[in-house]
C-alpha cells in the first residue's frame, strides 16, 4: 500500500468521524476463561492463547505470560503505527524492527515485599530503522508514531480501569 491508497482508504472513515464523532468510539473486547492448572485461555482475534504463570512466579514456561503479551501488543501497535505513518508520509523505509522490554520485580506480584511494585517499573521501546531518512524525517516519524500508537499512549497515560465482579 502506498500513501495515496492509504489516504483513499482512510478518507471516508475520517470524514464520517468528523461528521459523527460518536461513530469513532469503538469498544474493543477481550475475553478469557480459566484453564487447567493456573492458566487462563484467552480468545484472541486470530487464535486461542493459553496464558499462565511466568517461570519467575512458578510457571512452567509452556504458557504465554501476560506480561510478554502486553509487550507484544506494544510492539505490534508501534510497528503498525510506524508503518502507517511512513506510508502516509511516503518515507523511504526498507525495513524496521521494533523491540520492547520491561523490568518486573516479581517480589511485588508474589507478595514477598509490600514495597516492591506490582507490574512493570520500566518499559523500553526501541526502533531499528533501515531507510534513507534525514534527521528531520526520522524525528517526524518517531513523533507521529508515538502520538498515534494506541497501546503506547494507553500505557503512558494510565487511564482509569474499573474492576467489577459477579457471582453466578
C-alpha positions as CSV (number, residue, x, y, z in Angstrom):
1,X,0.0,0.0,0.0
2,X,1.3,3.4,-0.9
3,X,0.4,6.9,0.6
4,X,-2.3,7.5,-2.0
5,X,-4.0,4.2,-1.3
6,X,-3.8,4.7,2.4
7,X,-5.3,8.2,2.2
8,X,-8.0,6.9,-0.2
9,X,-8.9,4.1,2.2
10,X,-9.0,6.3,5.3
11,X,-10.6,9.5,3.8
12,X,-14.2,8.3,4.0
13,X,-13.6,7.0,7.5
14,X,-12.1,10.3,8.7
15,X,-15.0,12.2,7.1
16,X,-17.5,10.0,8.9
17,X,-15.8,10.6,12.2
18,X,-15.7,14.4,11.7
19,X,-19.4,14.4,10.9
20,X,-20.3,11.9,13.7
21,X,-17.7,11.9,16.5
22,X,-19.6,9.2,18.4
23,X,-19.1,6.8,15.4
24,X,-15.4,6.9,16.1
25,X,-15.9,5.5,19.6
26,X,-15.5,1.7,19.4
27,X,-15.4,-0.7,22.4
28,X,-12.7,-3.4,21.9
29,X,-13.1,-6.5,24.0
30,X,-11.0,-9.4,25.2
31,X,-12.3,-12.5,27.0
32,X,-10.7,-15.4,28.8
33,X,-11.7,-18.4,30.8
34,X,-9.9,-20.3,33.5
35,X,-8.0,-23.3,32.1
36,X,-6.3,-26.3,33.7
37,X,-3.8,-25.6,36.4
38,X,-3.1,-22.0,36.9
39,X,-3.9,-20.8,33.3
40,X,-6.4,-18.7,31.5
41,X,-7.5,-19.3,28.0
42,X,-7.7,-16.0,26.0
43,X,-9.7,-15.9,22.8
44,X,-7.7,-13.5,20.6
45,X,-9.0,-12.3,17.2
46,X,-6.9,-15.0,15.5
47,X,-6.3,-17.9,17.9
48,X,-6.8,-19.2,21.3
49,X,-3.9,-18.3,23.6
50,X,-3.4,-20.1,27.0
51,X,-1.8,-17.7,29.4
52,X,-0.1,-19.0,32.6
53,X,2.3,-18.0,35.3
54,X,5.7,-16.7,34.3
55,X,8.5,-19.1,35.4
56,X,9.7,-16.4,37.9
57,X,6.4,-17.0,39.7
58,X,6.3,-20.8,39.5
59,X,5.0,-21.2,35.9
60,X,6.4,-23.9,33.6
61,X,7.2,-21.5,30.8
62,X,4.9,-23.5,28.5
63,X,2.1,-21.0,28.5
64,X,2.1,-17.4,27.3
65,X,2.9,-14.8,30.0
66,X,0.5,-11.9,30.2
67,X,3.5,-9.5,30.7
68,X,5.0,-10.8,27.5
69,X,1.6,-10.4,25.8
70,X,1.5,-6.8,26.9
71,X,4.9,-6.1,25.4
72,X,3.9,-8.0,22.3
73,X,0.8,-5.8,22.0
74,X,3.0,-2.7,22.3
75,X,5.4,-3.9,19.6
76,X,2.6,-4.8,17.3
77,X,0.8,-1.5,17.7
78,X,4.0,0.5,17.4
79,X,5.1,-1.4,14.4
80,X,1.8,-1.0,12.6
81,X,1.7,2.7,13.5
82,X,5.3,3.2,12.3
83,X,4.4,1.5,9.0
84,X,1.2,3.6,8.6
85,X,3.0,6.9,9.3
86,X,5.9,6.0,7.0
87,X,3.4,5.1,4.3
88,X,1.3,8.2,4.7
89,X,4.3,10.4,4.6
90,X,5.9,8.4,1.7
91,X,9.1,7.9,3.7
92,X,11.6,5.5,2.1
93,X,11.8,2.7,4.6
94,X,13.3,-0.6,3.6
95,X,12.8,-2.4,6.9
96,X,12.2,-1.7,10.6
97,X,12.4,-3.7,13.8
98,X,10.5,-2.9,16.9
99,X,11.6,-4.2,20.3
100,X,10.0,-3.8,23.7
101,X,11.4,-4.9,27.0
102,X,10.3,-4.2,30.5
103,X,11.5,-4.8,34.0
104,X,9.4,-6.5,36.6
105,X,10.2,-7.1,40.3
106,X,8.4,-10.3,41.0
107,X,8.6,-9.8,44.7
108,X,5.6,-7.4,44.3
109,X,3.3,-9.8,42.4
110,X,4.2,-12.7,44.8
111,X,3.6,-10.6,47.9
112,X,7.2,-11.1,49.1
113,X,7.8,-7.4,49.6
114,X,4.9,-5.0,50.0
115,X,7.1,-2.1,48.9
116,X,8.0,-3.7,45.6
117,X,5.8,-2.6,42.7
118,X,3.3,-4.9,41.1
119,X,3.7,-4.5,37.4
120,X,6.3,-3.1,35.1
121,X,8.5,-0.5,36.6
122,X,10.2,0.4,33.3
123,X,9.4,-0.3,29.7
124,X,11.7,0.5,26.8
125,X,10.6,0.6,23.2
126,X,13.3,0.6,20.5
127,X,13.0,1.0,16.8
128,X,15.8,-0.1,14.4
129,X,15.0,1.6,11.1
130,X,16.6,0.8,7.8
131,X,15.9,3.6,5.3
132,X,17.2,6.7,3.7
133,X,15.8,9.3,6.2
134,X,17.0,12.7,7.1
135,X,17.2,13.5,10.8
136,X,14.1,15.7,10.3
137,X,12.2,12.8,8.7
138,X,13.2,10.4,11.4
139,X,12.2,12.9,14.1
140,X,8.8,13.3,12.4
141,X,8.3,9.6,12.0
142,X,9.1,8.9,15.7
143,X,7.0,11.9,16.9
144,X,3.9,10.7,14.9
145,X,4.4,7.1,15.8
146,X,4.4,7.9,19.5
147,X,1.4,10.2,19.1
148,X,-0.8,7.7,17.2
149,X,0.2,4.4,18.8
150,X,-2.8,3.3,20.9
151,X,-1.0,0.9,23.2
152,X,1.9,3.3,23.8
153,X,-0.4,6.2,24.6
154,X,-2.6,3.9,26.8
155,X,0.4,2.8,28.8
156,X,1.9,6.3,29.0
157,X,-1.4,7.9,30.1
158,X,-2.5,5.2,32.5
159,X,-6.3,5.5,32.0
160,X,-8.7,4.6,34.8
161,X,-9.6,0.9,34.9
162,X,-12.8,-0.2,36.5
163,X,-13.0,-3.6,38.1
164,X,-16.3,-5.4,38.9
165,X,-17.2,-8.9,39.9
166,X,-20.3,-11.0,39.6
167,X,-21.0,-14.5,41.0
168,X,-23.4,-16.5,39.1
